Amino acid sequence: MVEITTRGESVRVDVRGLHKLLAFKGGFELPAAAVKSARRMDEKEVWSMWKGFRVPGTHLPGVIAAGTFYKNGEKHFWDVRNAARAIEIELSGARYDKLYVEVADPEATLRTLSAT
């Protein structure tokens, strides 16, 4: 799971707990202006999607997707175990093209991101 916070003109993505090891990443920061859109994902959509080529990360289909994945020329970051709390964040001009992450409160996180 990740925690997303905003500070001024930046968005902080902190990977929590054991997920740091599974995702090979503790967190990162990106400009708030890089967030193009954010939406809630459907559980079936999360597990039916081909994630791409994992470099590095962990992927057990239907259980967890965590780490960096390359798909169709894009770089994605995944950290989802509970698909019911997954959101997709589309970015522009950032290190990643898309983030697929599980958060504690998807609706609150989406409100936070839309306020940036």
MMTF fields as JSON, N, C-alpha, C and O atoms, coordinates in Angstrom:
{
  "mmtfVersion": "1.0.0",
  "mmtfProducer": "UNKNOWN",
  "numBonds": 463,
  "numAtoms": 464,
  "numGroups": 116,
  "numChains": 1,
  "numModels": 1,
  "chainsPerModel": [1],
  "groupsPerChain": [116],
  "chainIdList": ["A"],
  "bondAtomList": [4, 2, 8, 6, 12, 10, 16, 14, 20, 18, 24, 22, 28, 26, 32, 30, 36, 34, 40, 38, 44, 42, 48, 46, 52, 50, 56, 54, 60, 58, 64, 62, 68, 66, 72, 70, 76, 74, 80, 78, 84, 82, 88, 86, 92, 90, 96, 94, 100, 98, 104, 102, 108, 106, 112, 110, 116, 114, 120, 118, 124, 122, 128, 126, 132, 130, 136, 134, 140, 138, 144, 142, 148, 146, 152, 150, 156, 154, 160, 158, 164, 162, 168, 166, 172, 170, 176, 174, 180, 178, 184, 182, 188, 186, 192, 190, 196, 194, 200, 198, 204, 202, 208, 206, 212, 210, 216, 214, 220, 218, 224, 222, 228, 226, 232, 230, 236, 234, 240, 238, 244, 242, 248, 246, 252, 250, 256, 254, 260, 258, 264, 262, 268, 266, 272, 270, 276, 274, 280, 278, 284, 282, 288, 286, 292, 290, 296, 294, 300, 298, 304, 302, 308, 306, 312, 310, 316, 314, 320, 318, 324, 322, 328, 326, 332, 330, 336, 334, 340, 338, 344, 342, 348, 346, 352, 350, 356, 354, 360, 358, 364, 362, 368, 366, 372, 370, 376, 374, 380, 378, 384, 382, 388, 386, 392, 390, 396, 394, 400, 398, 404, 402, 408, 406, 412, 410, 416, 414, 420, 418, 424, 422, 428, 426, 432, 430, 436, 434, 440, 438, 444, 442, 448, 446, 452, 450, 456, 454, 460, 458],
  "bondOrderList": [1, 1, 1, 1, 1, 1, 1, 1, 1, 1, 1, 1, 1, 1, 1, 1, 1, 1, 1, 1, 1, 1, 1, 1, 1, 1, 1, 1, 1, 1, 1, 1, 1, 1, 1, 1, 1, 1, 1, 1, 1, 1, 1, 1, 1, 1, 1, 1, 1, 1, 1, 1, 1, 1, 1, 1, 1, 1, 1, 1, 1, 1, 1, 1, 1, 1, 1, 1, 1, 1, 1, 1, 1, 1, 1, 1, 1, 1, 1, 1, 1, 1, 1, 1, 1, 1, 1, 1, 1, 1, 1, 1, 1, 1, 1, 1, 1, 1, 1, 1, 1, 1, 1, 1, 1, 1, 1, 1, 1, 1, 1, 1, 1, 1, 1],
  "groupList": [{"groupName": "MET", "atomNameList": ["N", "CA", "C", "O"], "elementList": ["N", "C", "C", "O"], "formalChargeList": [0, 0, 0, 0], "bondAtomList": [1, 0, 2, 1, 3, 2], "bondOrderList": [1, 1, 2], "singleLetterCode": "M", "chemCompType": "L-PEPTIDE LINKING"}, {"groupName": "VAL", "atomNameList": ["N", "CA", "C", "O"], "elementList": ["N", "C", "C", "O"], "formalChargeList": [0, 0, 0, 0], "bondAtomList": [1, 0, 2, 1, 3, 2], "bondOrderList": [1, 1, 2], "singleLetterCode": "V", "chemCompType": "L-PEPTIDE LINKING"}, {"groupName": "GLU", "atomNameList": ["N", "CA", "C", "O"], "elementList": ["N", "C", "C", "O"], "formalChargeList": [0, 0, 0, 0], "bondAtomList": [1, 0, 2, 1, 3, 2], "bondOrderList": [1, 1, 2], "singleLetterCode": "E", "chemCompType": "L-PEPTIDE LINKING"}, {"groupName": "ILE", "atomNameList": ["N", "CA", "C", "O"], "elementList": ["N", "C", "C", "O"], "formalChargeList": [0, 0, 0, 0], "bondAtomList": [1, 0, 2, 1, 3, 2], "bondOrderList": [1, 1, 2], "singleLetterCode": "I", "chemCompType": "L-PEPTIDE LINKING"}, {"groupName": "THR", "atomNameList": ["N", "CA", "C", "O"], "elementList": ["N", "C", "C", "O"], "formalChargeList": [0, 0, 0, 0], "bondAtomList": [1, 0, 2, 1, 3, 2], "bondOrderList": [1, 1, 2], "singleLetterCode": "T", "chemCompType": "L-PEPTIDE LINKING"}, {"groupName": "ARG", "atomNameList": ["N", "CA", "C", "O"], "elementList": ["N", "C", "C", "O"], "formalChargeList": [0, 0, 0, 0], "bondAtomList": [1, 0, 2, 1, 3, 2], "bondOrderList": [1, 1, 2], "singleLetterCode": "R", "chemCompType": "L-PEPTIDE LINKING"}, {"groupName": "GLY", "atomNameList": ["N", "CA", "C", "O"], "elementList": ["N", "C", "C", "O"], "formalChargeList": [0, 0, 0, 0], "bondAtomList": [1, 0, 2, 1, 3, 2], "bondOrderList": [1, 1, 2], "singleLetterCode": "G", "chemCompType": "PEPTIDE LINKING"}, {"groupName": "SER", "atomNameList": ["N", "CA", "C", "O"], "elementList": ["N", "C", "C", "O"], "formalChargeList": [0, 0, 0, 0], "bondAtomList": [1, 0, 2, 1, 3, 2], "bondOrderList": [1, 1, 2], "singleLetterCode": "S", "chemCompType": "L-PEPTIDE LINKING"}, {"groupName": "ASP", "atomNameList": ["N", "CA", "C", "O"], "elementList": ["N", "C", "C", "O"], "formalChargeList": [0, 0, 0, 0], "bondAtomList": [1, 0, 2, 1, 3, 2], "bondOrderList": [1, 1, 2], "singleLetterCode": "D", "chemCompType": "L-PEPTIDE LINKING"}, {"groupName": "LEU", "atomNameList": ["N", "CA", "C", "O"], "elementList": ["N", "C", "C", "O"], "formalChargeList": [0, 0, 0, 0], "bondAtomList": [1, 0, 2, 1, 3, 2], "bondOrderList": [1, 1, 2], "singleLetterCode": "L", "chemCompType": "L-PEPTIDE LINKING"}, {"groupName": "HIS", "atomNameList": ["N", "CA", "C", "O"], "elementList": ["N", "C", "C", "O"], "formalChargeList": [0, 0, 0, 0], "bondAtomList": [1, 0, 2, 1, 3, 2], "bondOrderList": [1, 1, 2], "singleLetterCode": "H", "chemCompType": "L-PEPTIDE LINKING"}, {"groupName": "LYS", "atomNameList": ["N", "CA", "C", "O"], "elementList": ["N", "C", "C", "O"], "formalChargeList": [0, 0, 0, 0], "bondAtomList": [1, 0, 2, 1, 3, 2], "bondOrderList": [1, 1, 2], "singleLetterCode": "K", "chemCompType": "L-PEPTIDE LINKING"}, {"groupName": "ALA", "atomNameList": ["N", "CA", "C", "O"], "elementList": ["N", "C", "C", "O"], "formalChargeList": [0, 0, 0, 0], "bondAtomList": [1, 0, 2, 1, 3, 2], "bondOrderList": [1, 1, 2], "singleLetterCode": "A", "chemCompType": "L-PEPTIDE LINKING"}, {"groupName": "PHE", "atomNameList": ["N", "CA", "C", "O"], "elementList": ["N", "C", "C", "O"], "formalChargeList": [0, 0, 0, 0], "bondAtomList": [1, 0, 2, 1, 3, 2], "bondOrderList": [1, 1, 2], "singleLetterCode": "F", "chemCompType": "L-PEPTIDE LINKING"}, {"groupName": "PRO", "atomNameList": ["N", "CA", "C", "O"], "elementList": ["N", "C", "C", "O"], "formalChargeList": [0, 0, 0, 0], "bondAtomList": [1, 0, 2, 1, 3, 2], "bondOrderList": [1, 1, 2], "singleLetterCode": "P", "chemCompType": "L-PEPTIDE LINKING"}, {"groupName": "TRP", "atomNameList": ["N", "CA", "C", "O"], "elementList": ["N", "C", "C", "O"], "formalChargeList": [0, 0, 0, 0], "bondAtomList": [1, 0, 2, 1, 3, 2], "bondOrderList": [1, 1, 2], "singleLetterCode": "W", "chemCompType": "L-PEPTIDE LINKING"}, {"groupName": "TYR", "atomNameList": ["N", "CA", "C", "O"], "elementList": ["N", "C", "C", "O"], "formalChargeList": [0, 0, 0, 0], "bondAtomList": [1, 0, 2, 1, 3, 2], "bondOrderList": [1, 1, 2], "singleLetterCode": "Y", "chemCompType": "L-PEPTIDE LINKING"}, {"groupName": "ASN", "atomNameList": ["N", "CA", "C", "O"], "elementList": ["N", "C", "C", "O"], "formalChargeList": [0, 0, 0, 0], "bondAtomList": [1, 0, 2, 1, 3, 2], "bondOrderList": [1, 1, 2], "singleLetterCode": "N", "chemCompType": "L-PEPTIDE LINKING"}],
  "groupTypeList": [0, 1, 2, 3, 4, 4, 5, 6, 2, 7, 1, 5, 1, 8, 1, 5, 6, 9, 10, 11, 9, 9, 12, 13, 11, 6, 6, 13, 2, 9, 14, 12, 12, 12, 1, 11, 7, 12, 5, 5, 0, 8, 2, 11, 2, 1, 15, 7, 0, 15, 11, 6, 13, 5, 1, 14, 6, 4, 10, 9, 14, 6, 1, 3, 12, 12, 6, 4, 13, 16, 11, 17, 6, 2, 11, 10, 13, 15, 8, 1, 5, 17, 12, 12, 5, 12, 3, 2, 3, 2, 9, 7, 6, 12, 5, 16, 8, 11, 9, 16, 1, 2, 1, 12, 8, 14, 2, 12, 4, 9, 5, 4, 9, 7, 12, 4],
  "groupIdList": [1, 2, 3, 4, 5, 6, 7, 8, 9, 10, 11, 12, 13, 14, 15, 16, 17, 18, 19, 20, 21, 22, 23, 24, 25, 26, 27, 28, 29, 30, 31, 32, 33, 34, 35, 36, 37, 38, 39, 40, 41, 42, 43, 44, 45, 46, 47, 48, 49, 50, 51, 52, 53, 54, 55, 56, 57, 58, 59, 60, 61, 62, 63, 64, 65, 66, 67, 68, 69, 70, 71, 72, 73, 74, 75, 76, 77, 78, 79, 80, 81, 82, 83, 84, 85, 86, 87, 88, 89, 90, 91, 92, 93, 94, 95, 96, 97, 98, 99, 100, 101, 102, 103, 104, 105, 106, 107, 108, 109, 110, 111, 112, 113, 114, 115, 116],
  "secStructList": [7, 3, 3, 3, 3, 3, 3, 6, 6, 3, 3, 3, 3, 3, 3, 7, 6, 6, 2, 2, 2, 2, 2, 6, 7, 7, 3, 3, 3, 3, 3, 4, 4, 4, 3, 3, 3, 3, 3, 3, 7, 7, 2, 2, 2, 2, 2, 2, 1, 7, 7, 7, 3, 3, 3, 3, 3, 3, 3, 3, 6, 6, 6, 3, 3, 3, 3, 3, 3, 3, 3, 6, 6, 3, 3, 3, 3, 3, 3, 3, 1, 7, 4, 4, 4, 3, 3, 3, 3, 3, 3, 1, 1, 1, 1, 7, 1, 3, 3, 3, 3, 3, 7, 1, 7, 2, 2, 2, 2, 2, 2, 2, 2, 2, 6, 7],
  "xCoordList": [0.848, 0.0, 0.894, 2.018, 0.398, 1.13, 0.311, -0.908, 1.013, 0.373, 0.764, 1.944, -0.226, 0.016, -0.31, -1.405, 0.657, 0.465, 0.922, 1.752, 0.358, 0.775, 1.445, 1.032, 2.483, 3.194, 3.491, 4.375, 2.752, 2.969, 2.764, 1.668, 3.821, 3.754, 4.243, 4.597, 4.268, 4.746, 3.799, 3.052, 3.867, 3.09, 4.099, 5.004, 3.937, 4.827, 4.113, 2.987, 4.763, 4.237, 5.161, 6.311, 4.666, 5.446, 4.94, 3.772, 5.825, 5.492, 5.635, 6.64, 4.645, 4.586, 4.907, 4.62, 5.505, 5.707, 6.512, 7.463, 6.116, 6.787, 6.761, 7.587, 5.836, 5.719, 6.985, 7.277, 7.739, 9.013, 9.942, 10.605, 9.988, 10.835, 10.281, 11.035, 8.967, 8.339, 8.381, 8.487, 8.299, 8.307, 9.709, 9.909, 10.684, 12.054, 12.102, 12.913, 11.227, 11.18, 10.52, 9.503, 11.107, 10.548, 9.597, 8.743, 9.747, 8.877, 9.55, 10.715, 8.799, 9.336, 8.443, 7.328, 8.952, 8.221, 8.109, 9.004, 7.005, 6.825, 6.09, 5.393, 6.24, 5.551, 4.033, 3.541, 3.314, 1.846, 1.313, 0.29, 2.0, 1.566, 1.66, 1.05, 2.408, 2.556, 1.31, 1.132, 0.446, -0.762, -1.796, -2.368, -2.03, -3.012, -4.411, -5.383, -4.5, -5.801, -5.597, -4.524, -6.652, -6.636, -8.047, -9.037, -8.109, -9.424, -9.347, -8.279, -10.491, -10.624, -10.655, -11.204, -10.079, -10.056, -11.025, -11.294, -11.536, -12.393, -11.502, -10.446, -11.923, -11.122, -10.783, -9.644, -11.755, -11.511, -10.478, -9.62, -10.562, -9.624, -8.192, -7.266, -8.016, -6.683, -6.047, -4.909, -6.755, -6.152, -6.18, -5.434, -7.031, -7.067, -6.043, -5.708, -5.551, -4.567, -3.229, -2.762, -2.619, -1.238, -0.388, -0.49, 0.43, 1.188, 2.346, 2.71, 2.923, 4.09, 5.289, 5.153, 6.464, 7.703, 8.195, 8.399, 8.383, 8.752, 10.257, 11.041, 10.66, 12.08, 12.288, 12.129, 12.602, 12.414, 11.052, 10.369, 10.668, 9.401, 8.929, 9.654, 7.686, 7.069, 5.703, 4.94, 5.395, 4.064, 3.618, 4.18, 2.602, 1.92, 0.485, -0.282, 0.102, -1.22, -2.356, -2.46, -3.2, -4.338, -4.0, -4.892, -2.691, -2.265, -1.614, -2.054, -0.564, 0.131, 0.867, 1.392, 0.895, 1.73, 2.43, 1.78, 3.766, 4.53, 5.847, 6.569, 6.158, 7.432, 7.255, 6.187, 8.326, 8.363, 8.101, 8.678, 7.22, 6.861, 6.912, 6.554, 7.358, 7.376, 6.339, 6.3, 5.497, 4.412, 4.143, 3.915, 4.167, 3.865, 4.672, 4.14, 5.94, 6.818, 6.644, 7.243, 5.845, 5.618, 6.218, 6.408, 6.508, 7.03, 5.941, 5.454, 5.559, 4.482, 5.02, 5.951, 4.423, 4.724, 3.465, 2.39, 3.602, 2.491, 2.767, 3.896, 1.75, 1.771, 0.326, -0.317, -0.166, -1.555, -1.601, -1.071, -2.235, -2.54, -4.054, -4.625, -4.697, -6.148, -6.728, -6.749, -7.193, -7.673, -8.873, -9.123, -9.613, -10.777, -10.351, -11.177, -9.081, -8.594, -7.572, -6.736, -7.643, -6.671, -7.122, -8.3, -6.151, -6.396, -5.323, -4.228, -5.664, -4.734, -4.472, -5.407, -3.203, -2.825, -2.037, -0.974, -2.545, -1.852, -0.998, -1.458, 0.255, 1.213, 1.737, 1.652, 2.28, 2.899, 4.195, 4.205, 5.28, 6.555, 7.187, 8.005, 6.836, 7.381, 8.177, 8.193, 8.819, 9.62, 8.777, 9.262, 7.518, 6.597, 5.488, 5.159, 4.916, 3.773, 2.46, 1.509, 2.419, 1.216, 1.61, 2.614, 0.79, 0.924, -0.353, -1.453, -0.207, -1.333, -1.055, -0.19, -1.785, -1.454, -2.695, -3.803, -2.46, -3.485, -3.3, -2.194, -4.379, -4.347, -5.409, -6.367, -5.24, -6.179, -7.586, -8.571, -7.677, -8.974, -8.949, -8.551, -9.372, -9.298, -10.009, -9.472, -11.205, -11.955, -11.239, -11.174, -10.713, -9.979, -8.711, -8.36, -8.028, -6.812, -7.128, -6.394, -8.203, -8.599, -8.957, -8.638, -9.617, -9.927, -8.642, -8.518, -7.694, -6.409, -5.695, -5.174, -5.668, -4.992, -5.707, -5.056, -7.027, -7.76, -7.616, -7.851, -7.239, -7.058, -5.694, -5.452, -4.785, -3.447, -3.422, -2.372],
  "yCoordList": [-1.168, 0.0, 1.23, 1.189, 2.314, 3.571, 4.65, 4.549, 5.668, 6.862, 8.011, 8.214, 8.756, 9.884, 11.165, 11.326, 12.081, 13.38, 14.471, 14.246, 15.652, 16.796, 17.817, 18.038, 18.425, 19.498, 20.582, 20.437, 21.663, 22.756, 22.29, 21.88, 22.355, 22.003, 20.584, 20.267, 19.728, 18.368, 17.338, 17.626, 16.147, 15.009, 13.959, 13.586, 13.49, 12.481, 11.134, 11.033, 10.103, 8.74, 7.91, 7.661, 7.484, 6.69, 5.257, 5.004, 4.326, 2.905, 2.445, 2.739, 1.731, 1.356, -0.121, -0.99, -0.37, -1.727, -2.63, -2.199, -3.889, -4.912, -4.598, -5.107, -3.78, -3.426, -2.735, -2.79, -2.086, -1.474, -2.525, -2.28, -3.692, -4.775, -5.363, -5.642, -5.552, -6.161, -5.253, -5.73, -3.948, -2.985, -2.472, -1.781, -2.822, -2.33, -0.81, -0.212, -0.184, 1.28, 1.722, 1.162, 2.737, 3.267, 4.422, 4.712, 5.076, 6.205, 7.14, 6.964, 8.14, 9.133, 10.367, 10.343, 11.43, 12.689, 13.105, 12.843, 13.753, 14.246, 15.575, 15.866, 16.383, 17.678, 17.494, 16.635, 18.293, 18.216, 18.474, 17.911, 19.315, 19.629, 18.412, 18.408, 17.386, 16.181, 15.298, 14.449, 15.489, 14.657, 15.118, 16.201, 14.271, 14.589, 14.162, 14.892, 12.965, 12.455, 11.359, 10.768, 11.11, 10.032, 9.464, 10.194, 8.138, 7.496, 6.218, 5.639, 5.807, 4.549, 3.412, 3.571, 2.277, 1.133, 0.06, -0.074, -0.689, -1.827, -3.024, -3.202, -3.842, -4.993, -5.929, -6.379, -6.224, -7.112, -6.501, -7.206, -5.204, -4.506, -4.651, -4.884, -4.512, -4.605, -5.946, -5.997, -7.026, -8.346, -8.887, -9.814, -8.323, -8.818, -8.127, -8.641, -6.988, -6.246, -6.965, -7.494, -6.977, -7.422, -6.266, -5.151, -6.514, -5.448, -4.94, -3.768, -5.798, -5.443, -6.233, -7.229, -5.779, -6.447, -5.862, -4.652, -6.701, -6.299, -6.076, -6.964, -4.869, -4.551, -3.47, -2.313, -3.659, -4.847, -4.79, -3.767, -5.882, -5.906, -7.312, -8.29, -7.385, -8.645, -8.73, -7.764, -9.897, -10.073, -11.508, -12.432, -11.68, -12.96, -12.701, -12.095, -13.141, -12.825, -13.086, -14.163, -12.076, -12.16, -11.938, -11.912, -11.773, -11.608, -10.25, -9.487, -9.941, -8.664, -8.292, -9.152, -7.01, -6.437, -5.257, -4.33, -5.294, -4.233, -4.028, -4.988, -2.784, -2.461, -1.71, -1.174, -1.685, -0.979, -1.964, -3.051, -1.567, -2.401, -1.542, -0.364, -2.138, -1.458, -2.103, -3.323, -1.25, -1.751, -0.743, 0.435, -1.197, -0.349, 0.943, 2.009, 0.85, 2.023, 2.958, 4.033, 2.574, 3.399, 2.731, 1.515, 3.56, 3.083, 3.261, 4.371, 2.16, 2.18, 1.75, 0.95, 2.292, 1.835, 1.201, 1.8, -0.022, -0.761, -1.019, -1.336, -0.886, -1.405, -1.665, -0.836, -2.835, -3.209, -4.643, -5.569, -4.796, -6.12, -6.259, -7.287, -5.228, -5.205, -4.357, -3.129, -5.02, -4.32, -3.417, -2.493, -3.651, -2.822, -1.403, -0.49, -1.214, 0.119, 0.673, 1.501, 0.215, 0.62, 1.862, 2.03, 2.727, 3.885, 3.927, 3.387, 4.579, 4.794, 6.29, 7.091, 6.663, 8.066, 8.201, 7.596, 8.982, 9.223, 10.474, 11.503, 10.368, 11.452, 11.938, 11.24, 13.144, 13.724, 14.408, 15.218, 14.076, 14.715, 14.278, 15.011, 13.112, 12.6, 11.327, 10.841, 10.803, 9.571, 8.391, 7.535, 8.344, 7.277, 7.875, 9.055, 7.049, 7.476, 7.236, 8.005, 6.138, 5.815, 5.173, 4.468, 5.437, 4.785, 4.002, 4.526, 2.752, 1.914, 1.549, 0.72, 2.166, 1.989, 1.729, 2.162, 1.008, 0.76, 1.786, 1.971, 2.448, 3.445, 3.101, 2.388, 3.602, 3.293, 3.809, 3.12, 5.022, 5.641, 6.219, 7.368, 5.431, 5.901, 7.224, 8.092, 7.385, 8.624, 9.852, 10.886, 9.753, 10.874, 11.178, 12.343, 10.144, 10.346, 11.021, 11.911, 10.613, 11.247, 12.715, 13.559, 13.023, 14.436, 15.223, 16.35, 14.644, 15.306, 15.599, 16.698, 14.629, 14.819, 15.833, 16.58, 15.872, 16.831, 18.25, 19.201, 18.413, 19.754, 20.352, 21.522, 19.56, 20.077, 20.835, 21.334],
  "zCoordList": [0.0, 0.0, 0.0, 0.499, -0.555, -0.545, 0.154, 0.291, 0.584, 1.131, 0.219, -0.068, -0.23, -1.127, -0.39, 0.148, -0.369, 0.267, -0.694, -1.575, -0.499, -1.307, -0.4, 0.739, -0.936, -0.236, -1.243, -2.087, -1.152, -2.098, -3.523, -3.903, -4.305, -5.723, -6.001, -7.137, -4.98, -5.208, -4.581, -3.646, -5.132, -4.652, -4.191, -4.938, -2.963, -2.39, -2.37, -1.882, -2.898, -2.908, -2.017, -2.378, -0.86, 0.091, 0.106, 0.4, -0.213, -0.182, 1.263, 1.909, 1.771, 3.186, 3.437, 2.613, 4.589, 5.096, 4.192, 3.539, 4.163, 3.386, 1.89, 1.133, 1.475, 0.063, -0.448, -1.642, 0.447, 0.042, -0.548, -1.556, 0.08, -0.422, -1.713, -2.645, -1.771, -2.937, -4.162, -5.292, -3.934, -5.027, -5.355, -6.354, -4.497, -4.666, -4.676, -5.383, -3.886, -3.843, -2.549, -2.138, -1.903, -0.668, -0.898, -0.06, -2.031, -2.348, -3.318, -3.673, -3.743, -4.663, -4.646, -4.125, -5.221, -5.285, -6.747, -7.551, -7.077, -8.438, -8.391, -7.419, -9.431, -9.449, -9.527, -10.259, -8.781, -8.803, -10.214, -10.604, -10.97, -12.334, -13.258, -14.328, -12.867, -13.687, -13.653, -14.526, -12.656, -12.53, -13.558, -13.436, -14.582, -15.616, -15.192, -15.387, -14.608, -14.18, -13.146, -13.035, -12.402, -11.409, -11.341, -11.39, -11.227, -11.192, -10.375, -10.178, -9.916, -9.193, -10.206, -11.296, -9.861, -10.758, -10.29, -9.096, -11.227, -10.945, -10.608, -11.215, -9.644, -9.214, -10.37, -10.487, -11.218, -12.358, -13.297, -13.83, -13.495, -14.369, -13.848, -14.624, -12.537, -11.941, -12.247, -12.715, -11.995, -12.137, -13.559, -13.877, -14.427, -15.8, -16.692, -17.759, -16.276, -17.083, -17.119, -16.11, -18.302, -18.386, -17.879, -18.392, -16.9, -16.235, -17.08, -16.987, -17.894, -18.688, -18.213, -17.504, -18.611, -18.227, -16.911, -16.807, -15.92, -14.56, -14.487, -14.822, -14.041, -13.916, -12.868, -13.259, -11.659, -10.844, -10.178, -10.224, -9.567, -8.865, -8.567, -8.746, -8.104, -7.719, -8.381, -8.369, -8.964, -9.545, -9.36, -9.947, -8.536, -8.375, -8.821, -8.073, -10.013, -10.563, -9.578, -8.993, -9.412, -8.511, -7.054, -6.205, -6.746, -5.353, -5.128, -4.269, -5.897, -5.738, -7.016, -7.724, -7.293, -8.345, -7.689, -7.205, -7.673, -7.012, -7.736, -8.007, -8.049, -8.679, -9.977, -10.273, -10.741, -12.018, -13.146, -13.189, -14.059, -15.199, -16.461, -16.434, -17.562, -18.859, -19.759, -19.922, -20.344, -21.191, -22.299, -22.026, -23.54, -24.703, -24.716, -25.027, -24.382, -24.403, -23.217, -23.189, -22.249, -21.063, -19.833, -19.789, -18.841, -17.568, -16.519, -16.303, -15.867, -14.877, -13.517, -13.427, -12.468, -11.121, -10.559, -10.595, -10.034, -9.441, -7.974, -7.599, -7.146, -5.777, -5.366, -4.723, -5.754, -5.476, -4.944, -5.557, -3.808, -3.27, -3.121, -3.484, -2.591, -2.437, -3.569, -3.488, -4.613, -5.811, -5.538, -6.313, -4.473, -4.139, -3.755, -3.745, -3.443, -3.048, -4.04, -3.68, -5.28, -6.299, -7.056, -7.371, -7.338, -8.191, -9.277, -9.115, -10.385, -11.488, -11.57, -11.569, -11.642, -11.778, -13.067, -13.214, -13.994, -15.259, -15.111, -14.616, -15.549, -15.378, -16.716, -17.726, -16.705, -17.891, -17.467, -16.54, -18.149, -17.854, -16.551, -15.993, -16.051, -14.797, -15.081, -16.212, -14.082, -14.187, -14.657, -15.396, -14.231, -14.632, -15.489, -15.363, -16.363, -17.164, -16.434, -16.571, -15.641, -14.872, -13.554, -13.457, -12.539, -11.249, -11.01, -11.186, -10.61, -10.209, -8.759, -8.474, -7.849, -6.435, -5.585, -5.9, -4.5, -3.492, -2.388, -1.88, -2.02, -0.949, 0.091, -0.208, 1.302, 2.387, 2.092, 2.357, 1.543, 1.264, -0.154, -0.345, -1.146, -2.531, -2.79, -3.478, -2.247, -2.508, -1.939, -2.603, -0.739, -0.133, -0.92, -1.108, -1.375, -2.159, -3.485, -3.915, -4.133, -5.392, -5.178, -6.014, -4.059, -3.747, -3.535, -4.015, -2.825, -2.581, -3.895, -4.088, -4.794, -6.065, -6.947, -7.677, -6.892, -7.729, -7.213, -7.958, -5.963, -5.378, -5.704, -5.408, -6.317, -6.627, -7.914, -8.317]
}
